Amino acid sequence: MSDQQRDRAHAELDVALSHHSAVLGDVDDVVGDAWDAALERLDALLSTAPTSVPGLRALLHYILLDDDGPMSEDFSEDGRFEALLFSIDGALKNIAHAVETI
């Protein structure tokens, strides 16, 4: 490839990147920020043990049916699977304690 061809290819790439930026703007940053916020909320959800059977069922229902959200990624990442197990264990303890105090 000659220097002239390489310079032309770089110029075409610069135009394409400029067009991409003009059309999409900072969409990558916005999506990344939204994803980070969703993961923070997911971590909060997983670290909060439900206090009732309906709450536990709602948690499990959410986890099992979330096919396009944060749970669709590798669930074992960042200890989320373990957090879910501890949350379920905590929920069962909360429910057992509630039943005992009736």
BAVEX-512509 format. One record per residue (C-alpha): residue number from 1; residue in one letter; y, z, x. Coordinates in Angstrom, 1 decimal, padded with zeros to 4 digits. Example, Ala and Ser with C-alpha at 12.3 -4.5 7.8 and 13.67 -1.06 7.14 Angstrom:
PT   k r     py     pz     px
PT   1 A -004.5  007.8  012.3
PT   2 S -001.1  007.1  013.7
END
This chain:
PT   k r     py     pz     px
PT   1 M  000.0  000.0  000.0
PT   2 S  003.4 -000.9  001.4
PT   3 D  006.4  001.4  001.5
PT   4 Q  008.1 -000.8 -001.1
PT   5 Q  005.1 -000.5 -003.5
PT   6 R  004.9  003.3 -002.9
PT   7 D  008.6  003.7 -003.6
PT   8 R  008.4  001.7 -006.8
PT   9 A  005.4  003.8 -007.9
PT  10 H  007.3  007.0 -007.2
PT  11 A  010.3  005.7 -009.1
PT  12 E  008.1  004.8 -012.1
PT  13 L  006.5  008.2 -012.0
PT  14 D  009.9  009.9 -011.9
PT  15 V  011.0  007.9 -015.0
PT  16 A  007.8  008.8 -016.8
PT  17 L  008.2  012.5 -015.9
PT  18 S  011.8  012.4 -017.0
PT  19 H  010.8  010.8 -020.3
PT  20 H  008.1  013.4 -020.8
PT  21 S  010.5  016.2 -020.2
PT  22 A  013.1  014.7 -022.6
PT  23 V  010.5  014.4 -025.4
PT  24 L  008.6  017.6 -024.9
PT  25 G  011.2  019.8 -023.3
PT  26 D  009.9  023.3 -022.5
PT  27 V  006.9  023.1 -024.9
PT  28 D  004.5  024.2 -022.1
PT  29 D  006.5  027.4 -021.6
PT  30 V  006.8  028.1 -025.3
PT  31 V  003.1  027.6 -025.8
PT  32 G  002.3  029.8 -022.8
PT  33 D  004.6  032.6 -024.1
PT  34 A  003.0  032.4 -027.6
PT  35 W -000.5  032.5 -026.1
PT  36 D  000.4  035.5 -023.9
PT  37 A  001.8  037.3 -027.0
PT  38 A -001.3  036.5 -029.0
PT  39 L -003.5  038.0 -026.2
PT  40 E -001.4  041.1 -026.1
PT  41 R -001.9  041.6 -029.9
PT  42 L -005.6  040.9 -029.5
PT  43 D -005.8  043.6 -026.8
PT  44 A -004.0  046.0 -029.1
PT  45 L -006.4  045.2 -031.9
PT  46 L -009.5  045.6 -029.8
PT  47 S -008.3  048.9 -028.4
PT  48 T -007.6  050.4 -031.8
PT  49 A -010.7  051.8 -033.5
PT  50 P -010.8  051.2 -037.3
PT  51 T -011.0  054.4 -039.3
PT  52 S -013.0  053.1 -042.3
PT  53 V -015.9  050.8 -043.1
PT  54 P -013.6  048.2 -044.6
PT  55 G -011.5  048.3 -041.4
PT  56 L -014.5  047.8 -039.3
PT  57 R -015.7  045.0 -041.4
PT  58 A -012.2  043.4 -041.2
PT  59 L -012.3  043.6 -037.5
PT  60 L -015.7  042.0 -037.2
PT  61 H -014.8  039.4 -039.8
PT  62 Y -011.7  038.5 -037.7
PT  63 I -013.6  038.3 -034.5
PT  64 L -016.5  036.2 -035.9
PT  65 L -014.2  033.7 -037.8
PT  66 D -011.5  033.2 -035.2
PT  67 D -012.4  029.7 -034.0
PT  68 D -009.0  028.5 -032.7
PT  69 G -007.2  031.6 -031.5
PT  70 P -007.5  033.9 -028.5
PT  71 M -011.1  034.8 -029.3
PT  72 S -012.2  031.2 -028.9
PT  73 E -011.7  031.5 -025.2
PT  74 D -014.1  033.4 -022.9
PT  75 F -014.4  036.7 -024.7
PT  76 S -015.8  038.5 -021.7
PT  77 E -012.5  037.9 -019.8
PT  78 D -010.4  040.9 -019.0
PT  79 G -012.9  043.4 -020.4
PT  80 R -012.3  042.3 -024.0
PT  81 F -016.0  042.4 -024.9
PT  82 E -016.2  046.0 -023.6
PT  83 A -013.0  046.9 -025.5
PT  84 L -014.5  045.6 -028.7
PT  85 L -017.7  047.6 -028.2
PT  86 F -015.7  050.8 -027.6
PT  87 S -013.6  050.0 -030.6
PT  88 I -016.7  049.6 -032.8
PT  89 D -018.2  052.8 -031.3
PT  90 G -014.9  054.6 -032.1
PT  91 A -014.9  053.3 -035.6
PT  92 L -018.4  054.5 -036.2
PT  93 K -017.4  058.0 -034.9
PT  94 N -014.3  058.0 -037.1
PT  95 I -016.3  057.0 -040.2
PT  96 A -019.0  059.6 -039.4
PT  97 H -016.4  062.3 -039.0
PT  98 A -014.7  061.3 -042.3
PT  99 V -018.0  061.5 -044.1
PT 100 E -018.8  064.9 -042.6
PT 101 T -015.4  066.3 -043.8
PT 102 I -016.0  065.3 -047.4
END
